């Protein structure tokens, strides 16, 4: 299952720069992950300072 960014997101953008398939983009005040692009590598979760990305 693809990762999803939870409400802990502070929209810092760290996860977006770490995503190897460019599945993360800026949404309405938070980052969002395109489930169709996500390869479930966990790079976003490893980089996030608030642990917002979670495997669904």
N, C-alpha and C positions, 0 to 999 in steps of 0.2 A: 504494500500500500504506500502511496505517496505521503510525503511529509506535509503537515499543515502548520501554519503559524498561529499560535494562540494569542490571547489577549494580553499576555505578558510583553508583547512586542513594543519596543520604544522607538521603532522606525529609524534605527541608527544606520542601517544599510550594510553592516558587516557581513551578514549572511549572503546578501546579493553578490558581493564581490567574490565570495568563496565558492559559489555554485558553478560546477564545471560545465553544466549544460544550459546555463542562463534561464533557469526555470523560475527565478524569483524577480519580482518587479514591485514597484511602489504602488500601493493601493490607496485607499482613502484613510490616510493617517497611519497605516501599518503596511508592512510588506506582505505580499501574497505569493503563493507557490502554485504554478501551473501544474496540476496533477498529471497532465498528459506528457509533460517534459521531464518531470522528476524521475530520477533513476535510483532514488532511495539510498544514496551514498552516505548521508549523514554529515556531510561537510558543513552544512548550514547549522545543524544542531551543535556541532563541535565548536563553531566560531561564535555562536550567539552568547552575549553576556547575560541574558535574562532567561535562557533555556526556553525560548518561545517555540521554536520548531519541534514538533513531535511527530513520530510515526503514527499514522492513523490506522 
